[in-house]
Amino acid sequence: MTRLDQAAAEIKNATSLRELHDALIEFEDTIKILDESDEVDGTYLDQEWELKSRGIDICKLPTFGGNEPRSTDEVWSWDTERILTGVGSFHDWEIRELGEEDRLQKRKDPV
C-alpha cells in the first residue's frame, strides 16, 4: 500500500470530525512531500484526482451528526457542534465552532 493509499484509507475510516480533519491534512502533506521528491516523474499530483482515484469524492465527505449548516459554502463536513472548512487548491482545513445562527436554526429544526 502506497503512502497516498494509506492516507486515503484514514479519510475513509474516520469516525469523527477531528479524525477526518487530520486525515485530510495527512493526505495533502503526503502529496506535497511526493511533489517535492523524486518519487514522481516531474509532474505534480492533482489532489482531487488522487482522492477520486481512491474512491473518495471530496464533495461527499462523511458527516458526524447534527443538521446541515445553513450555509455550506466552504464547509466540507460537520458534527453536532463544529464544521470543517477549507479553501484553496490545498484546502486550509480548519475545524470551527458552529455560529450562533446555526445553533439557533438547529433548535428550530425538527428532530
C-alpha positions in Angstrom: 0.0 0.0 0.0 1.4 3.4 -1.0 1.6 6.4 1.3 -1.3 8.0 -0.5 -3.4 4.8 -0.3 -2.7 4.7 3.5 -3.7 8.4 3.9 -6.9 7.8 1.8 -7.8 4.8 4.0 -7.6 7.1 7.0 -10.1 9.5 5.3 -12.5 6.7 4.6 -12.2 5.2 8.1 -12.6 8.5 10.0 -15.0 8.2 12.9 -15.0 11.8 14.0 -14.6 15.3 12.5 -11.2 15.5 14.2 -10.0 12.2 12.6 -11.3 13.4 9.2 -9.6 16.7 9.5 -6.3 15.1 10.5 -6.5 12.5 7.7 -7.2 15.2 5.0 -4.1 17.1 6.2 -2.1 13.9 6.1 -3.2 13.3 2.6 -2.3 16.8 1.4 1.0 16.7 3.3 1.8 13.4 1.5 1.1 14.9 -1.9 3.3 17.9 -1.1 6.2 15.5 0.0 5.8 13.4 -3.1 5.7 16.5 -5.3 9.0 17.7 -3.8 10.6 14.3 -4.1 11.9 12.2 -6.9 9.2 9.6 -6.4 7.1 11.2 -9.2 8.3 11.8 -12.7 8.4 15.6 -12.6 4.6 16.0 -12.8 2.6 17.5 -10.0 0.0 15.4 -8.4 -3.6 16.6 -8.5 -5.2 16.2 -5.1 -8.8 15.9 -6.3 -7.8 13.3 -8.9 -5.7 11.4 -6.4 -8.7 11.3 -4.0 -11.2 10.2 -6.7 -8.9 7.5 -7.9 -9.0 6.1 -4.4 -12.8 6.2 -4.2 -13.1 9.5 -2.3 -15.4 12.3 -3.5 -14.3 15.4 -1.8 -17.9 16.8 -2.2 -19.3 13.8 -0.3 -17.2 13.5 2.8 -18.8 11.9 5.8 -20.6 14.0 8.4 -20.8 13.1 12.1 -24.3 14.1 13.3 -26.2 17.3 13.6 -28.1 19.2 10.9 -26.5 20.5 7.8 -25.3 24.1 8.4 -27.5 26.8 7.0 -24.7 27.8 4.6 -22.3 25.1 3.3 -20.0 27.4 1.3 -16.5 26.1 2.0 -18.0 23.6 4.5 -16.9 20.0 3.8 -18.2 18.2 6.8 -19.7 18.8 10.3 -20.7 17.2 13.6 -23.2 18.4 16.1 -21.2 21.4 17.3 -18.5 22.1 14.6 -17.8 22.4 10.9 -14.8 21.5 8.8 -13.9 24.3 6.4 -11.3 24.5 3.7 -10.4 26.8 0.8 -7.8 26.8 -1.9 -6.2 24.1 -4.1 -4.7 22.7 -0.9 -7.5 23.4 1.4 -6.5 25.2 4.6 -8.5 22.7 6.6 -9.9 24.1 9.8 -12.4 23.0 12.4 -14.7 25.8 13.6 -17.5 26.1 16.1 -20.9 26.4 14.6 -22.0 30.1 14.6 -24.8 31.2 16.9 -27.1 31.5 13.9 -26.6 27.8 13.1 -27.2 26.8 16.7 -30.5 28.7 16.7 -31.5 27.0 13.5 -30.7 23.6 14.9 -33.0 24.2 17.8 -35.9 25.1 15.4 -35.4 22.1 13.1 -37.4 19.1 13.9 -35.5 16.1 15.3 
